[in-house]
């Protein structure tokens, strides 16, 4: 079994009565580029703050590199890099001054390495931070997160506010720099097209829990969509791992996780004739997990929206 860089067991966190994390379980393998997905407000940043020891969980435990995230927070910060969404830095400093200032916090800071990064990221040490573009600001934040050769880097929505070209440029630098140094990357984002080309593992956070996690390719292989005309009074609730049911006219689109031959046979038994099976991209998989209807007692013959192309109403969803 691959050793984990991050281990989270039954983690809970609440702001007063508002529950944000309600039993998160997750292992992040060492050396992976791990995409942490969730809608805005899903609790991604809350979980990251807990990992960084900035707040104490109300239940469960979390560790980074074998160290408790709250009890060993200072030691963890010496060994990891962190880049926040829309990271703010002292605008009156020059690029060179802020690099020197941050270097003072790390005994193992590598000035020769950061000099190379400055050139690679096309930064000028004499430029004031406040004069940097958003893309340059993100590049500087990445440099500051890497200067002490961290074993793990946590990126919290690092491309927030960047235009598409700047995003691609930034991600290229991230992958080139981190993969070649065997650094574990925990990459939080709500932009699916960012994660799909770079992440070898992903997890989807929704309503305070992890809905699914694993290798990206395995997830693509295991989630399938079936489109067919169902027999009268077909009941889809017997399909284990049902993620989404969408009616369009006389046809139905059914999305299933952990698809196997047994599930395929069951779906074919529900169809009047042929069944079209398709693979999904990460965006479609994400949609199925976070807004899909699992159809507890889906009955095609009685569905009121069967001609509208709508999912069932939220009141008809089963409890997760």
QUICOR-V548161 format. One line per field, one symbol per residue. ss: DSSP state (H for helix, E for strand, - for the rest). phi: phi as a letter, one per 20 degrees, with the letter a starting at -180 (. if undefined). psi: psi as a letter, one per 30 degrees, with the letter a starting at -180 (. if undefined). A space follows every 50 residues. Layout:
BEGIN
ss: ???
phi: ???
psi: ???
END
This chain:
BEGIN
ss: ---EEEEEEEEEEEE--EEEEEEEEEEEE---EEEEE------HHHHHHH H-------EEEEEE--EE----HHHHHHHEEEE----------EHHHHHH HHH-------HHHHHHHHHH-------EHHH--HHHHHHHHHHHHH---- -EEEEE-------HHHHHHHHHHHHHHHH----EEEEEE--HHHHH---- EEEEEE--EEEEEEEHHHHHHH-EEEEEEE----EHHH---EEEEEEE-- EEEEEE----HHHHHHHHHHEEEEEEEEE--HHHHHHHHHH-------EH HH--------E--HHH----
phi: .ffeecccclecbbemeeeddcoecacdffneddeddrfgnfoffgffff femfbefeanbbcclndffefdgfffffdcdcceflfecffffegfffff ffgfecfefdfffffffgffelddfeefgfefffffffffffgffdfdlf ebcdddlfdgnefgfffffffffgfgfeffdlefcddeaddffffgfdee cbcdeblncefabqfgfffffeecdcdaeffglfdeffefnfdbccecme ecdddcelfbfffffffffeefbfcedceceffffgfffecfdelgcfcg fdffdfddmdfffgfefffe
psi: kkkkekkkjhkkkkjbfjkekhhkkkkjkkfljjkjkllkgfgeeeeeee efgflklflalkkkhgkkfefheeeefffllkjlkhkkljfflleeeeee eeeffjfgkjeeefeeeeeeghkkffkkeffkleeeeeeeeeeffffgil fkkkjjhfgkflleeeeeeeeeeeeeeeefghkkkjjklgjefeeeffkf klkjkkhgljellakeeeeeffklkkkljllkhkjfffjkgkekkkkjbf lkkkkklhkaeeeeeeeeffkeclkkkkllleeeeeeeefglkfiehkje fgkfgfgfglllleffklk.
END
